[in-house]
Amino acid sequence: MKNTPTLAAPLAHRTVPHLVTSLPGPRAAALIARDDQVLSPSYTRDYPLVIARGLGCTVEDVDGNLFLDFTAGIAVNSTGHSHPEVVAAIIDQATKFLHMSGTDFYYEPEIELAEKLAQIAPGKMAKRVFFTNSGAESIEAALKLARYHTGRQQVVSFFGAFHGRTYGALSLNGSKRVHHQGFGPLLSGIHRVAYNCSRAAIQELFDRVAPPSEVAAIFVEPVQGEGGYLVPDAGFLPMLREICDTNGILLVADEVQAGMGRTGKWFACEHFGVVPDMVCLAKGIASGMPLGAVVAKAEVMDWPPGSHASTFGGNPVSCRAALASIDLIEREYMANARERGEQLRAGLSRLASQFDFLGGVRGLGLMTAIDVNRGSVPDPERRNVLVHAAFHQGLLLLGCGRSGIRFCPALCVTAEEIDTALNILAKICGG
């Protein structure tokens, strides 16, 4: 690493954004060229950012450019980049032991985290936890458990849904054609209906192709993520809960992107007063360390020893990072997500009143989006232009849905950082 440049002064005392080179800078361009020779072409890189380090909502690239990060590693860095308390927990655990598979042995961080997740997950009933490494693995585990517990094979999901790219999760997806194209055959017995649909639409599915007595579970994102940060009508999730209760079907909430305080509550389904049978978690649970979980009613998680396991799921270092993250979210960041989310949506609504190609402001907490349209038609090309323009102004954003721009900063984002992001967006929209 002798060619690594000396990094600038501590990030906490820098003005952000602050760009010192054209983008990408020379070191970033050289690394991107090397990446192009060895990394999978399946990866999607929206713009040429090569990160060197981060702190809070600030990212520094390898050329010393400072960016305001409103992506949080795709809603993963819930407490911000390298929060000192999370880093301290990681270091402390790393000096003790790095790994001892929790599916074969016992260790306190895994037990303590399972207790905490069972406590904060919706519902007062007894719960059990299965640990994974990612959101897709959590969905895979929930799918297996749903079929095992019910003895049924059929499953319902929704158009616009994104649950992951492994085969079971992929089979549930209804977001983008590219996820499925060339990878068939997928799992059988998966049926999709429109998100935020009526009771009649579910009933028609039951009447035509999937008798409810054969349906194991309904998988739903309480707020759709990749599908567009779509918040359903108030009665949608309660309607699904009632249908599941009537027919002995499990309701599985995919809270991978929406959970862990991002919407201003621990879980997005809490906004709708719904208690799922299973909750799938990952992303923000450990502030960037690889970890996922399925939290299920104890009576549902009834599979026998050896029926499912994960060598690295519940890794002790990741569990310690999660415990530190949960403490921070509980102490201050969940409330901050509510307040900053309201500020952000108010600012986006003002911009939508100024620029006729912006509209559809929506979200809960710091899971917020705005659409880019041409008249009443989604305009993904202009959306992409705006995302790239924001990058060249030092603001990191991502798209979602057909033409949405998503805003998912770390839950520690400040009011000043929200204002800075809104000012940059106003500048590029007006340019």
N, C-alpha and C positions, 0 to 999 in steps of 0.2 A: 504493500500500500504506500510505498515511498513517493508515488506520483500524486497521491491525494492532496488537494489544495488545503491550506490552512483555512478553517472556517472562520466566519466573521464573528463579531462580538456577540455576547449572549442574546438569544432571540427575544427574550422578554423585554429588552430595552431598545428594540428596533422599531422604526416606522414601517408599517406594512399596509399595502404592498410597496416594494421598492425593487425596481428592475435596473440592473447595471449592464446587461448585455442584450443584444437581440435574442430572440427565442426561436429555436433552441440555441443556447450558448455553445461555445466550442467544445467544452468538455462533455456537455450533454449530447451534442451531435456525434461525438466520437463513441460514446457509450451506446447510443441508439444504433449506430452502424454495427457494433459488435453484437448487440442483442439480435439484430436482424439475421445474423448468421447462425444462431444457435437456439433461439426460443421458438416455441410452437407458434405457427401462423394462426392458430385459433384464438389467440389472445386479442382483445380489442383495446387499443390505446387511442383515446379520443384526441389527445394532443401531446406534444413532445416534452412532458415533464419528467425529469430525472431527479428524484429527491435525494438529498444528502442527510437531512435531519428535519425534525419538526418539534414544535413545542406549542401546546394549546391548539389554537386555530391557525398557527403560522407554520409554513413549510419553506425551507431553504433548499434550492437546487444546487447541483454540483458546481455551478458557476457563480454562486453567491446571490442569485436573485431570490427575493422574498415574496411569497404568495400568501394571500388570505384564502384559507382552505374551507370551502363550504361543501366538501364531499365526505370528509372524515373517513377516508378509506372505504367508501361506499357504506356509510352509516355504521362503521365498525368502531372507530376511535371515539367511543362515547364520552370519555372524560378528557378528550383532547390527545394530541400527540405527546407521548412520553410524560404523562403526569407523574410528578415526583413520588407521590404515595404509591402509585401502581408500580413504578420502577423499583422502589424500595422493597415492596413485597416480592417482586420477581427475584431481585438479587438475594434477599434473605432466604427464599426457598431454594434458589440455585446453589447456595452454599451448603445446603443440607442434603438434598438428593433431587435429581432431575426427573427421574422416572421410576415407577414401580407399578406395573399395570393394575389399575383399580378394579378390573374385572376378575383378577385372580388373587389380589392381596388387599390389605386395608391400609389406609393412611388418613390422618385427621383432616387435611384440607378438603379432600373429596367429600367426606362425611359432613363437615361444617357447611360446605357450599350446598349440598343437597338439602340440608335442613333449612338453609336460608331461602332457597328457591321454593321449597314446599310451603314456606311461610308466606312469601310474597305473591305466589301464583294465585289466581282467582279461586274463590271457594274456600270454605272452612273444613272440608272433608280431609281425611287422610290422603296423602299423596306419596308417590314414589318417583325417583328420578333416574333416567338413563343418560349417561354422558357420551357425547360424540365429539368430533373434531370440527364440524361445520354444519351449516344449515341444511345442505342436501342430505348429509348423514342423519340429521335429526328427522327429516321427512321420511327417509328410508326406514328408520326404526319405527316411526309412528305407523307407517303403512303396513309393515310386517305385524306389528302388535295389534292393529285394528283387525286384520284378517284372522290372526290367531285367536284373539279374545272373542270375536263374534262368530267365528266359523263361517263367515260369509266372504264372498269374493268381489262383489261389485263395489265401486268407489265413485263418488261424485266430486268433481272440481269445477273450476270456472274459467271461462274465456277471459283472457287478460292476466291470468295467474302466472306467477313465476315461483317455482318451488325448488329449483336446482337443475343440475345437468347430469346427474347419475341416473341410471335407467328408471328406477321407480319414480324419483322426483320429476324426471323429464317426462314421463308418461302422464303426470298430472298437469304439466304446464299447458297454458293456452295463450302464451304471450307473443312469441315470435316464431315464424316458420323456420328460420335458420336453426333453431334449437332442435327441431325434429328431423329436418331434411337430411336424408342419407343414413339415418341411424335406426331405421325400422328393422324388424318389427318391435314395437314397444310392448309394455305390459298390456294384457287384455283386461277387460272389465272396467275400464276407466271411461266415465261419461262426463261431458261438460255441458254447462248451461251458462247463460249470460250472468255476469256479476251484477249484484244488486237487482236480481230478477224478482218476479212476483211469486207468490205461493203457487199460482196456476202453472208456471213454467216448471217448477219442481214436480208438481203432480203429473204434468204431461210426460215428463221423463219417466216417472214411475209407471205410468199407465202404458207407455209405448215400448220401452226397452229395458228398464231396470226395476223389477218388482222390489218394493221396499224391504220385503222379507229377505232379499238377497244382497242388500246394500250394507256394507260394513261401516262406512264412514263418509262424511262430507268434510273435505279439506277446504279451508277458506282462509284467506288473508283478511283480517278485520279491517285493514286499510291496504288496498292493493299497492305494491311497491313498484316493481319494474313496469307494471301495467299502466302506471300513470299517477301514482299517489292519489288514488281514488278513494274518497270517503263515502261509504254507503249511506243510504237513508237510515234513519233511526230505527225503523222496524225490521230491517233486513236480517241482522244477526239474531234478534229474538225470534223471528219467524223460523230460521234454520234450527234454533235450539228446540222450538216446539215440535217441529217435524221430526227431529232426531228422537226426542223423548217419546213421541207417539209411536214410532216405528222401531225402537230398539237400535237406532243407528248412533254411532259415535260422532261427536262434533270435534274436529281437530282444528285448532287455531294455529296457523303459521304466523308466528310473531317474530320471525327471524329478523326482519328489518324494522318492524314497528315496535318491538318490545324493548324492555330494559330502560324505560323512562323517556324514550324519544318523543312520544306523543303527549307527555305531561302527566301520564299515569304509568305505573309499571308496565301495563299491557294495554294495547289498544282496545281489546274486547271489553275492558272495564268501562270505557266511555258509553257502551251500549247495554251495560248491566247483564252481560252474558258470562256464564261460567262454562268453559269448554270441558270436554272429557280429557283432552290432551292439549298441551301447549308445546309448540316446537320453537326452540331458541337457538341463537348463535350470534353472529355479528357483534353487537355492542356489549355482549355479556362479559367480556374480559379485556376490553379496551385495546384490542389488536392481537392478543394471544389467541391461538387456534383452540376454540372450544365451542361446543354446542350441547344442547340438552333437550330431552323430552321429559316434561313434567306431566304425569298422568294421575288420575284418580287411582288410589291403591288397589281398588277392586278391579280396575281395568288392566293394570300392569301385573298380569298373572302368569306370564310365560315362565317356563321352568329353567333351572340352571343349564347353561350351555346353548340355549336357543338363540341367543343373540349376545354379541360382545364387541369390544373395541379395544385394541391394544393401547392406543394413545388417548382414547376418550377419557376425560377426567384427569389429564396429566396434572401432577401436583403444582407445577409452576403456573400453568394456566388457571388452576383453581384459586391459587393465591391472588393472581391478578384479578380474577372475577370478584373475589371477596372484597378487595380494595376498591374495585370499581363500584360495586353495589353500595358500599359505605358512602362513597362520594356522591353517587346519584341520590341516595336517600337523604343525605345531609343537606344538599344544596342544589344539585344539578337538575333534578326533576322539576322543582319549582321554577328554576331558571328556564327550562325548556318551555314551560307554559307561558311565561312572561315574554321571552324573546320570540316565541312563535307568534304571539299576538302582534308584537311590534313588526315582525317580518311581513305578516299577511296584510297588515294595515298599509305598510309601505308599498307592497306589491299592488295592492288595490289602487293606490294613488297613481302608480305608474301605468296601470291598465286604463285609467281614465285619461291619461295623457297620450298614450300610444294605441292606436286602434287595432294593431296587430297582436296586442297582449290581452289576455282574458282568462277566465276560468280559475281565478285564485282559489286555492283550496288547501286543506290540510288540518292536522292536529299537532299541536306543539311544534317541534322542530322536524316535522315530516310534512313539508310544504312544497307546493308546486304552482306554476303558472304556465299557461299554454301560449304557444305562438301560432297564430292563424293568418290565413289570407281570406278575409271576409269571414265566412262561417266554416271554411275548410282548413283542416290542420295543415301547417306549413313546416314539415320537419327540416327542410333545407335551410330555411331562415333560422330555425331553432339552432341547428348545428353551427351556422355562421355566428350567431350570438354567443354560443358556448366557447367557440374558438376566439372570438373577439375579447371575451371576458378573460381568457387565459393570457392574452397579450396585454391586458391591463392589470394582470396580477391577481385575478380572482379565479379560483378553481370551482367549476360547476360541472354537472352531469345532466344528461337528458333522461327522460323517462316517458313511457307511453308513446303515442304517435308523434306528438310535437310538444311535449312538456319539458320544462326546465325544473329540475328538482333542487331543493335547498335542504341539505341534511348536515349542517355543521355539527361539530362536537357540542355536547350539552353544556359546556362551559363557555360558549360564545358570549361576548359582551354586547351591550347595547351599542357601543361605539363601532364594533365590528359589523353588526347588522346594518348600521347606517352607512358604513363604508361600502359594503356590498351593494346596497340599494343605489348609492351614488354612482358606482361603477356601472351597474346595469342601466341606469338612466343615461349615462354618458354614451354607452355603446348603442343603445336604442335610438338616441338622438343623432348619432353619427352616421 
